[in-house]
Amino acid sequence: MMKKNKLAVVGATGLVGQTILKVLEEKRLPIEEYVFFASSKSAGKKIKFLEKEYTIQELTTHSLDTSFSYAIFSAGSETAKSFAPIAVSNNCIVIDNSSAFRMDESVPLIVPEVNSEEIKNHSGIIANPNCSTIQAVVALKPLDDKYHIKRIIYSTYQAVSGAGYKGVLDLENGISHNPSTKYKLQKFPHPIFNNCLPHIDTFLENGYTKEEEKMINETRKILNKPHLPITATTVRVPVLNSHSESINVEFEKEFDLLELKETLQKSSGIIIKDDTSSGVYPTTLDSNGKDEVFIGRIRRDFSVNSGINFWVVADNLRKGAASNAVQILEKLM
């Protein structure tokens, strides 16, 4: 008898988890059974999914003992480290959205438009990259294939939804509060309303943040260029959803700008909005609710022999997390 496709979603009640459910409803994959897990705080909560009512179950040591075909984890590194190996030991393939396994040499780090051929190399776990890395490499891979990237400089402008519910709450509280009174911050070290914070995740001894290191190391792994010179500055901005990035790239080969734009235009998962004479360029509002990566402001960097600057925008909850994970599941199936 053929095993039926059974999917577990771990962390189903978080911002990314809820987006995973939305994307799964849209995709309607050939999954016969769904089970949704969260922490004890959310256990027992009722949710509607694909016209049926489901009860959120508490994730425990034995939750993944049964015969799940696949599991999508979106519950943080510690949960992934504790429970993903249990799922794998029971012949379940895990797609993990945390940073727990991304730099593990035995775990493929996958963006389907970029390196889907690596999926087959999994040993039970496949890692979803960081949200800011995903949209960057979708734009960079076709250019690297054609012109060979020599160096990358990242500057990011990241929405509060990337910090979860508490990050969104800090912005909403800032918008609605009386200026003469203080309010308690839930997530950020400083108010995010009317402010920009050059501080995402914790600071490291070298002066970079973990977010910046993630972008550097994950880009190298995905592009299979372990020694590629990359630097990054990541900034949290008072925007609810969708990350924006200014990317500066130096190539080994010379390029024709029109040909470069056509290369991006023809690449999977990319939408070009680049007509500055008419004020056309991508903004966060363009990408909200969509799975494509939007690119504009494509122009030469005249300070080097073969360089460009461009602007990249994507929905960090969808392409930057949920949709990328579901795309990996589609490839597996």
C-alpha positions as CSV (number, residue, x, y, z in Angstrom):
1,M,0.0,0.0,0.0
2,M,1.4,3.4,-1.0
3,K,2.2,5.8,1.9
4,K,0.0,8.8,1.8
5,N,1.5,12.3,1.9
6,K,1.2,13.7,5.4
7,L,2.6,17.2,6.3
8,A,3.4,18.7,9.6
9,V,3.7,22.4,10.0
10,V,5.7,23.3,13.2
11,G,5.2,26.9,14.4
12,A,1.9,27.2,12.6
13,T,0.6,30.2,14.6
14,G,3.5,32.6,14.1
15,L,3.7,35.2,11.3
16,V,5.6,32.9,9.0
17,G,3.6,29.9,10.0
18,Q,0.3,31.6,9.2
19,T,1.8,32.7,5.8
20,I,2.8,29.1,5.2
21,L,-0.8,28.0,5.7
22,K,-2.0,30.7,3.3
23,V,0.5,29.6,0.6
24,L,-0.4,26.0,1.1
25,E,-4.1,26.9,0.6
26,E,-3.2,28.7,-2.6
27,K,-1.1,25.8,-3.9
28,R,-3.4,22.9,-3.0
29,L,-0.6,20.4,-3.2
30,P,-1.4,16.6,-3.2
31,I,-1.2,16.3,0.6
32,E,-3.8,13.9,2.1
33,E,-3.3,14.9,5.7
34,Y,-2.2,18.1,7.6
35,V,-1.2,18.4,11.2
36,F,-0.4,21.8,12.8
37,F,1.9,22.2,15.8
38,A,2.9,25.1,18.0
39,S,4.0,25.8,21.6
40,S,1.8,25.1,24.6
41,K,0.6,28.7,24.6
42,S,-1.2,28.1,21.3
43,A,-2.2,24.4,21.8
44,G,-6.0,23.9,21.5
45,K,-6.5,26.9,19.3
46,K,-8.9,26.3,16.4
47,I,-8.0,27.4,12.9
48,K,-9.7,27.1,9.5
49,F,-7.7,25.6,6.7
50,L,-8.9,24.4,3.3
51,E,-12.6,24.7,4.4
52,K,-11.9,22.5,7.4
53,E,-11.4,23.2,11.1
54,Y,-8.1,22.1,12.7
55,T,-6.9,22.1,16.3
56,I,-3.4,23.3,17.0
57,Q,-1.4,20.6,18.8
58,E,1.4,21.2,21.3
59,L,4.8,20.1,19.9
60,T,6.2,17.4,22.3
61,T,8.9,14.8,22.1
62,H,6.6,12.2,20.6
63,S,4.6,14.5,18.2
64,L,6.7,13.5,15.2
65,D,6.9,9.8,15.9
66,T,4.1,9.1,13.5
67,S,4.6,8.7,9.8
68,F,4.8,12.2,8.4
69,S,6.2,12.4,4.9
70,Y,7.3,16.0,5.2
71,A,7.5,18.7,7.9
72,I,8.0,22.5,7.5
73,F,9.5,24.0,10.6
74,S,9.1,27.7,11.4
75,A,9.6,27.8,15.1
76,G,13.2,29.0,15.7
77,S,16.6,27.3,15.9
78,E,16.3,25.6,19.3
79,T,13.0,23.9,18.3
80,A,14.5,22.8,15.0
81,K,17.7,21.4,16.7
82,S,15.5,19.5,19.2
83,F,12.8,18.2,17.0
84,A,14.0,18.0,13.4
85,P,16.3,15.0,14.1
86,I,13.4,13.2,15.6
87,A,11.3,13.7,12.5
88,V,14.2,12.6,10.3
89,S,14.7,9.5,12.3
90,N,11.0,8.6,11.5
91,N,11.7,9.0,7.7
92,C,10.2,12.5,7.5
93,I,11.9,15.1,5.3
94,V,12.2,18.4,7.1
95,I,12.3,21.9,5.5
96,D,13.6,24.2,8.2
97,N,13.2,28.0,8.2
98,S,15.5,28.7,11.1
99,S,19.3,29.3,11.0
100,A,19.9,26.0,12.8
101,F,21.2,23.9,9.9
102,R,21.9,26.5,7.2
103,M,25.7,26.4,7.4
104,D,25.9,22.6,8.0
105,E,27.9,21.2,5.1
106,S,25.6,18.1,4.9
107,V,22.4,20.3,4.6
108,P,21.4,21.8,1.3
109,L,20.5,25.6,1.5
110,I,17.9,26.0,-1.2
111,V,16.3,28.8,-3.2
112,P,14.4,26.8,-6.0
113,E,15.0,29.4,-8.7
114,V,18.8,29.3,-7.9
115,N,20.0,25.9,-6.9
116,S,17.1,23.4,-7.0
117,E,19.4,20.7,-8.3
118,E,21.0,20.6,-4.7
119,I,17.7,19.4,-3.2
120,K,18.6,15.8,-4.1
121,N,21.6,15.9,-1.8
122,H,19.6,16.1,1.4
123,S,20.0,13.6,4.2
124,G,16.6,14.4,5.7
125,I,16.9,18.1,6.3
126,I,16.7,21.0,3.8
127,A,17.4,24.5,5.0
128,N,15.5,27.6,4.0
129,P,17.9,30.6,3.8
130,N,17.5,33.9,5.6
131,C,14.8,36.2,4.1
132,S,17.2,38.9,3.1
133,T,19.5,36.3,1.4
134,I,16.7,34.7,-0.6
135,Q,15.7,37.8,-2.5
136,A,19.3,38.8,-3.1
137,V,20.5,35.5,-4.6
138,V,17.4,35.3,-6.9
139,A,18.7,38.5,-8.5
140,L,22.4,37.6,-8.3
141,K,22.5,34.0,-9.6
142,P,21.7,34.8,-13.3
143,L,24.3,37.6,-13.3
144,D,26.9,35.4,-11.7
145,D,26.3,32.8,-14.3
146,K,26.9,35.3,-17.1
147,Y,29.4,37.8,-15.8
148,H,31.0,36.1,-12.8
149,I,30.7,38.1,-9.6
150,K,33.9,39.5,-8.1
151,R,32.5,41.3,-5.0
152,I,29.1,42.2,-3.4
153,I,28.1,45.1,-1.1
154,Y,24.7,44.7,0.6
155,S,22.7,47.5,2.3
156,T,19.3,46.3,3.5
157,Y,16.2,48.1,4.6
158,Q,14.2,45.4,6.5
159,A,10.6,45.5,7.5
160,V,9.4,44.9,11.1
161,S,7.5,41.7,10.2
162,G,10.9,40.1,9.8
163,A,11.1,40.3,13.6
164,G,7.8,38.6,14.2
165,Y,4.6,39.7,16.0
166,K,6.6,41.7,18.6
167,G,8.4,43.7,16.0
168,V,5.1,44.6,14.3
169,L,3.7,45.5,17.7
170,D,6.5,47.9,18.4
171,L,5.8,49.8,15.2
172,E,2.0,49.8,15.7
173,N,2.4,51.0,19.3
174,G,4.7,53.7,18.1
175,I,2.2,54.9,15.4
176,S,-0.7,55.0,17.8
177,H,0.9,56.2,21.1
178,N,0.5,59.6,22.6
179,P,3.9,61.4,22.0
180,S,3.9,62.7,25.6
181,T,3.9,59.1,27.1
182,K,6.3,56.3,26.9
183,Y,5.3,52.7,25.8
184,K,7.1,49.4,26.5
185,L,9.1,48.1,23.6
186,Q,8.4,44.4,22.9
187,K,11.2,43.6,20.5
188,F,13.6,46.4,19.5
189,P,16.2,48.1,21.7
190,H,15.0,51.5,20.5
191,P,11.7,52.8,19.1
192,I,11.3,51.8,15.5
193,F,8.5,54.3,14.7
194,N,10.0,57.3,12.8
195,N,13.4,55.7,13.2
196,C,15.9,53.4,11.5
197,L,18.0,50.8,13.5
198,P,21.3,49.6,12.0
199,H,21.0,46.6,14.3
200,I,19.3,43.2,13.3
201,D,20.0,40.3,15.5
202,T,23.0,40.4,18.0
203,F,26.3,42.1,17.5
204,L,29.4,39.9,17.1
205,E,32.9,40.6,18.3
206,N,34.0,41.6,14.7
207,G,31.4,44.5,14.8
208,Y,29.0,42.9,12.4
209,T,25.6,41.6,13.4
210,K,24.4,38.0,13.0
211,E,22.1,39.1,10.2
212,E,25.0,40.6,8.3
213,E,27.0,37.4,8.8
214,K,24.1,35.3,7.7
215,M,23.8,37.2,4.4
216,I,27.5,36.9,3.7
217,N,27.9,33.2,4.6
218,E,24.6,32.1,3.0
219,T,25.3,33.9,-0.3
220,R,28.7,32.2,-0.5
221,K,27.2,28.8,0.1
222,I,24.2,29.2,-2.3
223,L,26.4,30.6,-5.1
224,N,29.0,28.0,-4.3
225,K,31.7,30.6,-4.0
226,P,33.2,30.1,-0.5
227,H,35.7,32.9,-0.7
228,L,33.6,35.5,-2.5
229,P,34.3,39.0,-1.0
230,I,31.0,40.3,0.5
231,T,30.2,42.9,3.0
232,A,26.8,43.9,4.4
233,T,25.0,46.5,6.5
234,T,21.5,45.5,7.6
235,V,19.0,48.0,8.8
236,R,15.5,47.7,10.4
237,V,13.1,50.4,9.0
238,P,9.6,51.4,10.1
239,V,7.8,49.5,7.3
240,L,5.3,46.7,8.1
241,N,6.2,44.2,5.5
242,S,8.6,43.5,2.6
243,H,12.4,44.0,2.6
244,S,14.3,46.3,0.3
245,E,18.0,46.0,-0.6
246,S,20.5,48.1,-2.3
247,I,23.0,45.8,-3.9
248,N,26.3,46.8,-5.4
249,V,28.1,44.2,-7.5
250,E,31.5,44.1,-9.2
251,F,31.9,41.6,-12.0
252,E,35.0,39.9,-13.5
253,K,33.6,40.3,-17.0
254,E,32.5,43.4,-18.8
255,F,28.8,43.7,-19.6
256,D,26.4,45.5,-21.8
257,L,23.7,47.2,-19.5
258,L,20.8,46.4,-21.8
259,E,21.9,42.8,-22.1
260,L,22.2,42.6,-18.4
261,K,18.7,43.8,-17.9
262,E,17.4,41.3,-20.4
263,T,19.2,38.5,-18.6
264,L,17.3,39.5,-15.4
265,Q,14.0,39.9,-17.2
266,K,14.2,36.3,-18.6
267,S,15.2,34.8,-15.2
268,S,12.7,32.8,-13.1
269,G,10.9,34.6,-10.3
270,I,11.9,38.1,-11.2
271,I,9.9,41.2,-12.2
272,I,11.7,44.2,-13.5
273,K,10.3,47.7,-12.8
274,D,13.0,50.0,-14.1
275,D,11.9,53.2,-15.9
276,T,13.1,56.1,-13.9
277,S,12.1,58.6,-16.6
278,S,8.5,57.7,-15.6
279,G,9.2,57.3,-11.9
280,V,8.9,53.5,-12.1
281,Y,10.9,51.4,-9.6
282,P,9.9,48.8,-7.1
283,T,8.6,49.6,-3.7
284,T,7.5,47.4,-0.7
285,L,3.9,48.0,-1.7
286,D,4.5,46.4,-5.1
287,S,5.8,43.2,-3.5
288,N,3.4,42.7,-0.6
289,G,1.5,39.5,-1.0
290,K,3.5,38.3,-4.0
291,D,6.2,35.6,-4.5
292,E,8.3,37.4,-7.1
293,V,11.5,39.4,-6.5
294,F,11.2,42.9,-7.9
295,I,14.2,44.7,-9.3
296,G,14.8,48.3,-10.4
297,R,17.2,51.3,-10.3
298,I,19.6,49.1,-12.5
299,R,22.6,51.3,-13.3
300,R,26.4,51.2,-13.8
301,D,28.7,51.8,-10.9
302,F,31.2,54.1,-12.6
303,S,33.7,53.9,-9.7
304,V,34.9,50.4,-10.8
305,N,35.6,48.8,-14.2
306,S,32.6,46.5,-14.3
307,G,30.1,47.2,-11.6
308,I,26.3,47.8,-11.1
309,N,24.0,49.1,-8.5
310,F,20.4,47.8,-8.3
311,W,17.4,47.8,-5.9
312,V,15.7,44.6,-4.9
313,V,12.4,44.3,-3.1
314,A,10.5,41.2,-2.0
315,D,7.8,40.1,0.5
316,N,9.9,38.7,3.4
317,L,7.1,36.6,4.8
318,R,6.3,35.0,1.5
319,K,9.3,34.7,-0.8
320,G,11.6,35.3,2.1
321,A,10.2,32.4,4.1
322,A,6.9,30.7,3.6
323,S,6.7,30.5,-0.2
324,N,10.3,29.5,-0.6
325,A,9.7,26.6,1.8
326,V,6.5,25.5,0.0
327,Q,8.4,25.8,-3.3
328,I,11.0,23.4,-1.9
329,L,8.2,21.0,-0.9
330,E,6.8,21.2,-4.4
331,K,10.2,20.2,-5.8
332,L,10.4,17.3,-3.4
333,M,7.0,16.0,-4.4
